[in-house]
Amino acid sequence: MPDCDLRNPLANGECGTLDNLNFGRNNPNAYRYDPNLLNGWRKRNFTWQAQAFLQHELVPNVGVTFGYFRTWYGNFRVTANRALSPADFDSYCIASPSDSRFAVNSGSPICGLFDVKPAKFGQSQQVVEPASNYGDYTEVYNGFDLIASARLKKLYLTGGLNTGRTEVDYCGVVTGNPQVVPVVATTATAGVPSFTQPRNPTFCDLVTPFNAQTQVKLAAVYTLPYDIQTSASYQYFPGVTQSANIVATNATIALSLGRNLSSGSTGTVVVDVLPQQRQWEDPSNQADIRFIKAIRLGGTRKLQGIFDIFNAFNARPVLGVNTRYSGATGGAWLRPTSTLVGRLLKFGVQFNF
């Protein structure tokens, strides 16, 4: 137990100042919404979509479909600390680890980092407001589908690929505004920064290329002798994105900042050093098979025996990785945190009546 008055948010005894002086207090202004965001036309987040399709029958019972999709988003929001202004921060840089596995930033300085000045530490008045108050924030997706299907005597085949490119740019909002952080509105912006993450184009101008969003899916249904129906599916998914962050100590930061962190000489900051959507794990390939044998019992009654093989080839693609980079060689960085479940056999019976 520290030797201090925990009810006092200011520095006393062995305790430093809380990073939020409103903590534990009944303050309705500590977190609120800008009235201009809640009322009026075109204030809510919006999504616009445009689609175009071409469909053609190549030969009887065999056809292809091509589709184009464009989706763009708008009216993004930010959380701004109105108790602070850009003048209340000091900027600093840190050195990124030197690692050949980094697609970018290996051994390079990471700038666009800010620490609030000690006199303003702990002051907080969070307001959710339009991102346009601070600059441009755009997100656009362009995608394509190619689908083919064939219906033969005992065989049905279908499948195709989907690919696309996503561009997210919120540099106009966060550059020069360390008191502002974007509010995540879509899945593509899952990597938007916190107040302590780098504010430079490497991290705020994100492009997810076609190869990172290409999916292939195939399915087939075929009737075997003895009225045994079999089906199989195949799926190809791109690998998960790799990113890296480090815990920067006060001693490291002070070399560039020129002073201790406002949180004190023991303070630390988690900093992204490898942005998302720059490198990826290996793609995943998954095949599933099903066999069904139906026995008719008269009338509408039917008994079905079902045998499923999930992940037939026992693939083990990585679905999640550790993003914390530690030590000189990375420590447990990129160590898998989850993988596709191994081959699974399932037997079942279904009775219809």
Secondary structure, DSSP 8 states (H G I E B T S, - for coil): --SS-TT--S-BTTB---S-TTTTS--TTSEEE-HHHHSSTT-S-EEEEEEEEEEEEEETTEEEEEEEEEEEEE--EEEEETT--GGGEEEEEEE----TT-SS-TT-EEEEEEEE-GGGTT---EEEEEGGGTS--EEEEEEEEEEEEEE-SSEEEEEEEEEEEEEEE-HHHHTT-TTEEE---SGGGTT---TTS--SHHHHEEEE-GGGT-EEEEEEEEEEGGGEEEEEEEEEE---B--EEEEEEHHHHHHHHSS--TT-TT-EEEEEEE-SSS-B---EEEEEEEEEEEEE-STT-EEEEEEEEESTT----EEEE--B-BTTTBTTTT-EEEE----EEEEEEEEE-
